[in-house]
Amino acid sequence: MKIALMNEFSQAAKNPIVLQELNTVATELNHQVYNVGMDGDNDHRLTYIHLGIMAGLLLNSKAVDFVIAGCGTGQGALMSLNAHPGVTCGYCIDPSDAYLFAQINNGNALSLPFAKGFGWGAELNVRYIFEKAFTGVKGQGYPPERKASQVENAGILNDVKLAMSKDFLTGLKALDPELVKQAVGGPRFQECFFANCQDEQMAEFVKSFI
């Protein structure tokens, strides 16, 4: 599995802590991590709005399989990512959130609150969140006897979102070009995207902003 980590400006200083814990878990599971957001206050500036655009591009082009995002409360990143077709993002405060999201909703992104409650032992909580998010088989339901209805409802919700959304690339072209340009302007994002993108139209779209 390819996993993208993205931090925005308000929580950029915490990126090394989160990245270390994500790498610890991912390495044991033979997953590959791409650090595509900000890794410090002086890095290419991103807001949670940009994170949504980045996540949409990476997931819809199949450049990555999963995105870890967040902001101060985690709510802005959650809404931003879920605004894009092809992105199903859950809100995650503790490891049980990660486990239940993986089993019931079976989405492809998580948004974490990197400021709220991020105190002593925060790195342990983050590590355990990643363990629950990426260990074992997803979509098994909880409790197990409710699997059938939960899988059905997750599929229905995805269909509703698809029906209510524009085609992803059409939607991107309707955005303020400066938003898209800033979102795709980071060198680590570009490295991950172009190395793994499986959609030529999306690749050409991103190239037009570079």
C-alpha angles and dihedrals in degrees: 000000000000114000126191121205117200129181125184128217101275093057101028093116090064094056096096091054094048093042092052092052093045091050091049091056097037095050092056090052095044092245123145121232126207118194099209103158133061119318097185143359094274096051127106101303119247134173126200087263089063091048090062092053091047093048091048092052095045096047099039092048090047090236087135135013100215139020129210110199138153147146136204096306096011090232098100093050090046092055093041094052094043090053088074126079114244094030121105107181127183130201112241128191101153140011094269089060090055093048096047092045090052093048102039107026100024093201132165104235142043130202117206131193101238096180105034110081093349096141139113110357093012091134090058092052091049092049092050090048090056092047092054092043096053107026122093132357117323127220096037094130131233119270091022094230089065095054097108096054093041093052090047094050093046088054092047091051091052089051091050091052092048092049092049095046136078120240104284097241092044089053093049091053089055093056126095102278091222090061092053093043092055092044094055096036099091115102095222091051090051092048092052095042100048094041093054109020112128097187116079095195092056091046091053090047092054092045089058089066097049 
